[in-house]
Amino acid sequence: MSHKTRNAIILVILLLIIVILGGYYVLFHQPKLIKGKEVILADLTQKFSDAGKLALKYESLVKDSEKIDSVLFHRTKAIPFRESLTDTYNDIIRISNYFSQLTRMDIEYDNTESVGTASIDYFTLRGQGEFNDVFRLIYELEKSKKLYKIKSINLKNATLTTGSGQIFYQVIFDIKLESYFTTDKSLALNYEELIDKKFHKIGDYFYPLITPEIPPNYDELLEVEGSSLLAIIPDGIFVMDRNGNSYTLSEGDPVYLGYLTKIDYDRQQCEFLLNRGGIVEKVTLTLKNINQKEIKK
């Protein structure tokens, strides 16, 4: 067989192979691909045939999302995003900046616990200070947008004596604090733009009803003890204390530890209301017997 004939046979075989493969692809494989694509196209056409409906659905979803974000934002608490313990320290120190100089506090970090996608830092706050300083610490933590939880609190009364002998009545506190946070930014909400909380002082519930010390008479007011009623005048009374100092007083005027509460012109006497370290007394001075006084509790 000549070289030319052999080459012709090879070309014919290659041509037959190409024709067979091409025919299989065109007649069998390609129709299956086209049919599959047509099914997908028909499904997509059915889903996205109405662009107006899709736009309305998108707007509805946006509004629902904004509504949910608004509800979450206006909740009283939010889990903050943070990666450092210093955020909690800074919050507590910011509150302590309002404390008086007589209040001290120690911040102790205990441990951290993971709870799902959130975590909890445990702190212990110990110290001694003014009642309203302790109350402010509790109030600020409880009212904070950040999720702080006071697990337990122990309070008891205490005293602080200065070098000059002045006594201050204080509160010893031991607070177990839980600080919640997350490192997932998608779970954290914006809470920085909230209006600052308003704090109002309240009465000291730990202040003793009866105190052992009585404040000095710095204003040199009338000391009713040992005083004598010398005269009753139209606008008030004329009184002399045991040291010989005279005072002219009207109803409501202050005296040492109290006030002149009443002038009884008919009975020729006057009444004082005194607070002796928590013990309230009514002292009556009578003009008829200037060296005698009557005390009623």
C-alpha positions as MATLAB code, in Angstrom:
seq = 'MSHKTRNAIILVILLLIIVILGGYYVLFHQPKLIKGKEVILADLTQKFSDAGKLALKYESLVKDSEKIDSVLFHRTKAIPFRESLTDTYNDIIRISNYFSQLTRMDIEYDNTESVGTASIDYFTLRGQGEFNDVFRLIYELEKSKKLYKIKSINLKNATLTTGSGQIFYQVIFDIKLESYFTTDKSLALNYEELIDKKFHKIGDYFYPLITPEIPPNYDELLEVEGSSLLAIIPDGIFVMDRNGNSYTLSEGDPVYLGYLTKIDYDRQQCEFLLNRGGIVEKVTLTLKNINQKEIKK';
ca = [
       0.000    0.000    0.000;
       1.393    3.262   -1.052;
       2.052    6.111    1.332;
      -0.588    8.231   -0.385;
      -3.286    5.547   -0.002;
      -2.446    5.034    3.685;
      -2.803    8.733    4.430;
      -6.140    8.857    2.645;
      -7.462    5.956    4.738;
      -6.326    7.673    7.955;
      -8.069   10.893    6.965;
     -11.274    9.004    6.177;
     -11.189    7.261    9.585;
     -10.606   10.569   11.397;
     -13.431   12.151    9.437;
     -15.786    9.294   10.396;
     -14.838    9.681   14.057;
     -15.469   13.429   13.945;
     -18.803   12.905   12.175;
     -19.910   10.246   14.702;
     -18.899   12.352   17.741;
     -20.402   15.489   16.278;
     -23.620   13.700   15.455;
     -23.875   12.280   18.971;
     -23.301   15.706   20.530;
     -25.774   17.465   18.229;
     -28.477   14.780   18.129;
     -28.338   13.430   21.708;
     -26.210   15.394   24.230;
     -26.953   18.956   23.175;
     -30.767   18.511   23.172;
     -30.564   17.295   26.791;
     -28.516   20.363   27.800;
     -30.878   22.680   25.976;
     -33.899   21.056   27.598;
     -32.371   21.416   31.045;
     -31.550   25.078   30.433;
     -35.057   25.684   29.135;
     -36.503   24.262   32.341;
     -34.267   26.536   34.422;
     -35.111   29.513   32.224;
     -38.832   28.827   32.502;
     -38.552   28.622   36.304;
     -36.609   31.881   36.494;
     -39.010   33.560   34.103;
     -41.921   32.506   36.277;
     -40.256   33.796   39.452;
     -39.008   37.108   38.097;
     -41.573   37.894   35.434;
     -43.078   40.760   37.469;
     -40.368   43.275   38.428;
     -42.973   45.508   40.137;
     -43.953   42.788   42.579;
     -40.298   42.174   43.373;
     -39.757   45.876   44.080;
     -42.783   45.978   46.388;
     -41.578   42.872   48.186;
     -38.130   44.401   48.607;
     -39.580   47.619   50.059;
     -41.731   45.597   52.446;
     -38.719   43.635   53.643;
     -36.734   46.857   54.158;
     -39.534   48.344   56.264;
     -39.806   45.167   58.345;
     -36.051   45.223   58.888;
     -36.111   48.879   59.984;
     -39.019   48.157   62.324;
     -37.163   45.278   63.950;
     -33.998   47.399   64.304;
     -36.055   50.192   65.891;
     -37.665   47.818   68.390;
     -34.290   46.366   69.341;
     -32.674   49.805   69.591;
     -35.352   51.142   71.944;
     -35.169   48.185   74.297;
     -33.898   49.044   77.736;
     -30.852   46.803   77.368;
     -28.395   45.914   74.608;
     -25.424   43.569   74.553;
     -22.417   45.740   73.629;
     -19.606   44.753   71.304;
     -16.187   44.854   72.888;
     -12.942   42.967   72.937;
     -11.341   44.324   76.109;
     -12.055   44.413   79.847;
     -11.149   48.088   79.922;
     -14.640   49.052   78.673;
     -16.241   47.860   81.908;
     -13.468   49.411   84.013;
     -13.972   52.727   82.203;
     -17.737   52.662   82.829;
     -17.258   52.053   86.552;
     -14.520   54.678   86.825;
     -16.752   57.186   84.987;
     -19.426   56.649   87.659;
     -16.872   56.962   90.457;
     -15.863   60.408   89.172;
     -19.108   61.691   90.724;
     -18.208   60.291   94.165;
     -17.209   62.492   97.069;
     -13.629   62.443   98.354;
     -14.754   60.350  101.329;
     -15.854   57.394   99.158;
     -13.418   54.683   98.098;
     -13.964   51.623   95.917;
     -11.907   48.643   94.713;
     -12.673   46.879   91.395;
     -11.719   43.199   91.253;
     -11.975   41.051   88.101;
     -12.935   37.443   88.829;
     -13.325   35.500   85.552;
     -15.024   35.337   82.133;
     -17.657   32.816   81.036;
     -18.966   32.165   77.507;
     -22.735   31.866   77.025;
     -23.551   31.048   73.407;
     -22.534   33.969   71.198;
     -22.204   36.228   74.252;
     -19.812   36.265   77.207;
     -19.970   37.406   80.823;
     -17.236   39.103   82.818;
     -17.578   38.745   86.579;
     -16.459   41.604   88.848;
     -16.527   42.341   92.560;
     -16.924   45.955   93.684;
     -15.976   46.597   97.311;
     -15.625   49.775   99.291;
     -17.012   52.256  101.767;
     -18.557   55.646  101.123;
     -21.451   58.058  101.190;
     -24.883   56.499  100.819;
     -25.781   58.503   97.708;
     -22.473   57.545   96.064;
     -23.285   53.867   96.566;
     -26.852   54.460   95.406;
     -25.573   56.230   92.274;
     -23.264   53.307   91.469;
     -26.174   50.848   91.676;
     -28.525   53.188   89.789;
     -26.096   53.849   86.913;
     -25.326   50.151   86.425;
     -28.973   49.083   86.560;
     -30.133   51.873   84.216;
     -27.265   51.501   81.752;
     -28.139   50.583   78.160;
     -25.302   48.098   78.333;
     -26.303   44.812   79.895;
     -25.002   44.896   83.459;
     -26.530   42.687   86.112;
     -26.026   42.968   89.860;
     -25.996   39.360   90.997;
     -25.799   40.106   94.719;
     -25.218   43.073   97.002;
     -24.372   43.380  100.681;
     -24.694   46.709  102.509;
     -24.089   47.684  106.111;
     -23.630   50.952  107.923;
     -20.232   52.283  108.985;
     -18.595   55.479  110.266;
     -15.570   57.481  109.163;
     -13.841   59.775  111.656;
     -11.609   62.559  110.353;
      -8.500   63.874  112.076;
     -10.508   66.762  113.522;
     -12.916   64.317  115.175;
     -15.773   64.878  112.728;
     -17.866   61.732  112.186;
     -19.371   60.766  108.815;
     -21.963   58.009  108.540;
     -21.247   55.821  105.534;
     -22.109   52.485  103.910;
     -19.862   49.451  103.402;
     -20.773   47.695  100.146;
     -19.867   44.413   98.444;
     -21.383   44.042   94.944;
     -21.145   41.060   92.600;
     -21.440   42.441   89.057;
     -21.972   40.603   85.762;
     -20.978   42.426   82.564;
     -22.448   40.946   79.351;
     -20.787   41.520   75.974;
     -20.280   39.973   72.544;
     -17.427   39.869   70.039;
     -19.891   39.439   67.149;
     -20.557   42.881   65.647;
     -23.754   41.646   63.976;
     -25.323   41.109   67.425;
     -24.315   44.468   68.895;
     -26.616   47.499   68.741;
     -25.807   51.197   68.716;
     -26.369   52.607   72.198;
     -23.960   55.558   72.258;
     -26.495   58.229   71.255;
     -28.860   57.702   74.188;
     -29.689   60.661   76.433;
     -27.765   60.700   79.714;
     -29.619   59.322   82.696;
     -30.825   61.855   85.277;
     -29.759   61.087   88.812;
     -31.498   62.558   91.866;
     -30.220   62.147   95.408;
     -32.441   60.399   97.922;
     -32.578   60.220  101.710;
     -29.834   58.255  103.455;
     -31.577   55.097  104.669;
     -28.480   54.104  106.642;
     -28.177   57.344  108.587;
     -28.809   56.583  112.283;
     -31.989   57.899  113.833;
     -30.117   58.729  117.023;
     -26.517   59.953  116.869;
     -24.116   60.138  119.815;
     -22.615   63.498  118.821;
     -24.209   66.938  118.599;
     -22.830   69.524  116.129;
     -21.108   72.575  117.653;
     -22.885   75.933  117.744;
     -20.807   77.501  114.963;
     -23.423   80.220  114.224;
     -23.613   81.344  117.877;
     -27.362   80.807  117.996;
     -29.421   80.922  121.188;
     -28.888   77.850  123.353;
     -32.318   77.251  124.880;
     -30.900   75.101  127.670;
     -30.656   77.377  130.738;
     -32.183   80.404  128.958;
     -34.845   82.720  130.436;
     -37.818   84.404  128.785;
     -37.540   88.063  129.784;
     -40.322   89.657  127.751;
     -42.937   89.038  125.079;
     -43.173   91.855  122.566;
     -45.675   92.286  119.708;
     -43.272   90.966  117.078;
     -41.500   88.295  119.108;
     -39.784   87.495  122.376;
     -36.783   88.714  124.325;
     -34.618   85.908  125.746;
     -31.381   85.753  127.725;
     -29.150   82.665  127.722;
     -27.239   81.339  130.721;
     -24.147   83.331  129.719;
     -26.027   86.621  129.842;
     -26.362   87.077  126.077;
     -29.731   88.468  124.942;
     -31.665   87.557  121.789;
     -34.785   88.886  120.106;
     -36.615   86.149  118.179;
     -39.779   85.735  116.101;
     -41.706   82.566  115.314;
     -39.712   80.366  112.896;
     -36.312   81.828  113.816;
     -33.538   79.234  114.246;
     -31.917   78.472  117.563;
     -29.159   76.027  118.427;
     -30.435   72.516  117.439;
     -33.904   73.758  116.500;
     -36.431   76.559  115.969;
     -38.784   78.833  117.841;
     -42.086   77.221  116.835;
     -44.749   79.147  118.812;
     -45.334   82.274  120.892;
     -48.358   81.936  123.161;
     -49.382   85.467  124.115;
     -52.315   84.283  126.270;
     -50.223   81.967  128.436;
     -47.182   84.238  128.335;
     -44.885   81.497  127.108;
     -42.985   80.269  124.007;
     -42.175   76.848  122.592;
     -39.011   75.564  120.920;
     -38.564   72.323  118.956;
     -35.056   70.896  119.341;
     -33.366   67.900  117.732;
     -30.688   66.510  120.045;
     -28.936   63.916  117.895;
     -32.193   62.388  116.688;
     -34.119   62.865  119.922;
     -36.765   65.521  119.286;
     -37.790   67.617  122.285;
     -40.269   70.418  122.851;
     -38.961   73.034  125.280;
     -41.274   75.636  126.803;
     -40.097   78.861  128.446;
     -42.649   80.697  130.609;
     -42.576   84.384  131.411;
     -44.156   83.945  134.864;
     -41.254   81.908  136.149;
     -38.252   82.826  134.079;
     -35.949   80.267  135.716;
     -38.191   77.296  135.007;
     -38.741   75.435  131.785;
     -40.892   72.475  130.913;
     -39.672   69.772  128.534;
     -42.015   67.437  126.738;
     -41.000   64.760  124.265;
];
